Amino acid sequence: MESGDNSSTAELMSRYVSSELGYGVPKDGWRICLAHEFKEKRKPFQAKDVSFSNIVEHIGLGVRYLKWWYKKTQIEKKAPFIDMFRAIPLRQIYGAPLGGIGGGTITRGWRGEFCRWQLNPGMYHYKTVIANQFTVCLRRGGQTVYQQVLSVERPPTLQGWNWGYCGEYAFYHALYPRAWTVYPLPGQNVTLTCRQVSPVIPHDYQDSSLPVAVFVWDIENKNDYPLDVSIMLTMVNGSGHKDDKGGGHWNEPFHLEKEGESVSGVLLHHCTTVNPYTLCMAAREQSDREISHQTAFSPKGTCGELWGDLITDGRLDSPTGSSPPTQKGEKVAAALAVGCSVPAQGHNDLEFSLAWDMPNITFGSREREHVRRYTRFFGTKADAAPSLSHYALTHYRLWESSIEEWQRPILQDSSLPSWYKSALFNELYFVVDGGTVWTELPEDSDVSGGLRSDDGGLPAQPAIIKEYGRFAYLEGQEYRMYNTYDVHFYASFALIMLWPKLALSLQYDIAGSVVSCDPTERLHLMSGRNSPVKVKNVVPHDIGDPDDEPWQRVNAYLIHDTADWKDLNLKFVLQVYRDFHLTQDTQYLQDMWPICEAVMESEMKFDTDGDGLIENSGYADQTYDGWTATGPSAYCGGLWLASVCVMCKMARLVNNEAVFQRFRDILDRGSAAFDKLLWNGQYYNYDSSGQDLSNSVMSDQCAGQWFLRASGLGDGQFQAFPKEKICSALKSVFDLNVMSFAGGQMGAVNGMRPEGVPDHSSVQSDEVWIGVVYGLAAVMIHEGMLEEGLRTAEGCYRTVWERLGMAFQTPEAYCEKGIYRSLAYMRPLSIWAMQLALDTSPPRDQAPQTTTTTTIPTETAGEPGQKESQDQGHIQ
C-alpha cells in the first residue's frame, strides 16, 4: 500500500522543482504542489441530469418543486434549502479551514487564498478576496533585496504589488487541524514554512470553540550572511460580500498586555445591521521582533504606497488612531507586519493570529438571538477580539502538543497506509466547516418537547446541554439543513469518539423533538399531499434551516412526509445504545430509554403481517429516498433487526424483563423472516418484491450489523444476523460493487446487478456515496476483512482528494463518470467508524496499541487544576 501512496503523492507533487521539504512538515497528510492542475473537471448534478425515465416517473415532483423554487427565490428572496438549478460549481482550490468549532469559519485555499466564508451561521459565501495575502520582505545590510506576494495569482488589481510567485517552488501539506505551506524563495537560499494551526482538540470544550487561528512562519536562512526578514499580512474589512461596500466599517490599532505577555495588531470592525463582527490581526510582542501596521488602506487601484512603505525599511508607518467609517460603496483594508533577524545558516520564526468575534447571532428569521459557545469564556460584548488573539498567541503551542499526542499513535502505526491517515484527519474539517454552530442554551429554553421526565420525557434543560451547549451542523454546504438525522447516523462516529458531550447534547435535542408535534399542514413535494410538519414519536429529518429558525422549526426538508420513514426512528435507537456503550453515561441511558420505547412502538405499524419484520411501500427510508423498495428490504429490515437487538440489550440494562422478552420474540421471528425473504445464498436481496431489480446488490445492506459491532454486540445472545451470511454478503459487495466497478478504483457503487453492471434504476443507485463506503469499510474491518475494507475506502479517498480536486469539500456522491452531487457533505465523517473498528479489532501485525486515542473515558471526579469544560482523559 505504501508504494501506491508514494505514486499518488508523486502525481500531485510532479511539478515541484525544489528539493526543500520545509521546516517540521510531517510525513503523512495531503500534499500538493502549488503549480498542480487537476486534469479532470466534473460538473455538479442538476435537474437536467435526471434521466428521462426518472423524469416521467417523478413529473409531479418536478412541477411542484419548480413552483416552490420560484416562490422561494423570486418572491420570498430566500435561498432554497436544496437548489437543483444553482448547484455550487467545483472549484479545485480549497484547503484546511481556519478556526475552532461553532464560531464561524474562514477557509484558505491550498494556494493561500482566503476563499470560503461562513461567518453568518450556516450560510456560505464563496469569494476569493485577492487583497488578503502574506508578503515577504528580505533585507541585507539595510537594503531590501527581495519582496514578493506569496501568491501564484496575477490579478488585474493591486498592480503595484509583486505578484506571480512561481507555484513550482512551493507545496501545501494538510494534516487537519494543521496545515503547512513551504516556499523555497527562488534565488534567495531562504525557505519559508507557514504553519497554520486551529484549536480543534478532542475532548476539549473550551479552546475548541474559539474562532481563532495562528500562522507560524519558520524562516531558514541558508546563506553565509544574516538577513532581516519581514512578513506582512493584509486583510480587507469583510469577506468579499456586497456588504463590504455598505459603509460604516472602520479599523483601529490595539495593544493588549495581560499576564506578562503583550500583543498588538489591528481591529477591523465590520458594522452590518445583522450579525456584525470584528476581524483581528495580531502578533505577540517580543524583544527581538518588530511589529508595525497600517490601520487603513483602500484595496483598489495599484496600492503602490503600501508596497513602497514596506520595501523602504521592512516595516509599516504605524499611524495612531482609528480610521474614519467607510462611505457607502467604499472598501477598507489593513496591514500588519512582523520582522526579525535570521542569522547566517540559521533559523527564526514569526507569529500571527487571526480572530473573528461575532458573539451574538441570529438566523434567517431574525426571531431569536443566540450566543455562541466561546462567549462563556470571552464574553458577549463584542469586544473579545484582542483577548482572543492574546489567548491564541500564548496557547497555540499547548494546542499543538495536544494535537500531536492525539494523532501520534495513529500516525506511527506502520500497519496503516498513509492515505488512510490523511483521510482520517483531513475529513474532520467538516466538524468545523459544516456550517457549524455551537451555542449556549438560553435560560428560557425548554428542549423537552413538552413531555417532562415524570411523564416519560426529558428535563426542560438537560444537564449536558446546560454545561456543554447546543451543537448543530449542516447536512452539507449545499443541502442546508441542520443535524439531518439519517446522515448524522453515519457522521456521528466522529463526534461520539472525539467530542462525546456534543454528540450526547445533539441526541437530547433530537429526543426532545421526537415527543413534540407540529400539526401545521404543508405540501410535501413528492406526494403532492398536505400533511403535518411533525407528528409525535417520530424522529425529525432535521432541526431546521439556518435561513429560518433552527431548533424552533424542525423538518426543513419538505420533499417527503417524514412521518412515513422507517429508518429515522431506528437510527435513533441504534445511536442511543452505541453512545451509551462508548460513554457509559447511565443518566443518558435512563433519559433515552422511554423515548426509545415510544419510537419503537411507532415502528410496529409497519409490521403489517406480524412476522416480526417491518415492510416498505415505495420510498422505504430517508437515506435512499430516491430508490424505491417494496416489502421487507435489506437496508431497513437490517436496521430494524439491529434496533430490536439493541432494545433487548437496553431492556436488560434497565432491568425490564417484560420488554426484553417482547423484543426477544420479535427478534427471533424477524430474523427468520429476514433470512427467508431476502437471503439468496450469497447476499441479501435489495428487497423482497420479486421484481426485476429486487436482487440488486446493495453496498449498504449490512448497516445494521455495522452498528451492532460498533456497539459491542452482534454475537451470542445479542446477535441478529448469522456471521457466515454477513461475511458472504460483504464478500459479494466487495467482488461486485467494489472490484467490478470502475476497475476497483472508485469505492463501492450503491447498487450493482448480479451480472456485474451498475443498477441504473434510480438517481442514487448508480452513485458512490463516500460516507456509506467508509461505513462499509468499517463493518468489513469488524468482520475480519481488513484488506478488503481498506481497499474499498481507498478508492474513495484517491478519487476525491487526488483525481477530482475535491479536498476539503468531499461530496455526498459521484458517478463513475462526469458528475458529482452535493459538495462538502456531512456523511464522510463516518471514516471515524473505521478507526473505531480498528481500535476494537484484534491487534494487527506491527501495530502499536491505539485504543487510547478514541476510547471515550467514563465520568469520574475532576482532576485538580483541570479545565471545567474538558472530558476526563484530555491530553494536557
Secondary structure, DSSP 8 states (H G I E B T S, - for coil): -HHHHHHHHHHHTTT-------SS--SSSEEEETT---S---EE--GGGS-HHHHHHTHHHHHHHHHHHHIIIIIS----SS-SSS-----TTEEEEES-SSS-EEEEETTS-EEEEE-STT--B----TT-EEEEEEEETTEEEEEEES-S---SS-TTS-----GGG-EEEEETTEEEEEEEETTTTEEEEEEEE----TTBSSGGG--EEEEEEEEEE-SSS-EEEEEEEEEESS-SSGGGGSS--EEEEEEEEETTEEEEEEEEEE--SSS-EEEEEEEE--TT-EEEEEEEE-SSS--HHHHHHHHHHSS-----S------TT---EEEEEEEEEE-TTEEEEEEEEEEEE--EE--TT----EEBTTHHHH-SSS--HHHHHHHHHHHHHHHHHHHHHHHHHHHT-TTS-HHHHHHHHHTTHHHHHTT-EEE---TT---STT--GGGTS--SS-HHHHHH-EEE-BSBSSS--BT-HHHHHHHHHHHHHH-HHHHHHHHHHHHHHHT--EEEEEE-TTT--EEEEE-TTS--S-S--TTS-TTTS-----SS-GGG-SHHHHHHHHHHHHHHHHH--HHHHHHHHHHHHHHHHHHGGG-TTSSS----EES--STTTTS-EESSBHHHHHHHHHHHHHHHHHHHHTT-HHHHHHHHHHHHHHHHHHHHHHB-SSSB-SBSS-STTTT-EETTTTHHHHHHHHTT-SSGGG--S-HHHHHHHHHHHIIIIITTSGGGTS---SEE-TTSSB--SSTTTT-EEHHHHHHHHHHHHHTT-HHHHHHHHHHHHIIIIIIS--TT---SEE-SSSEEE-SSBSGGGGHHHHHHHHHHS---TT----GGGT---------TT--TTB-TT---
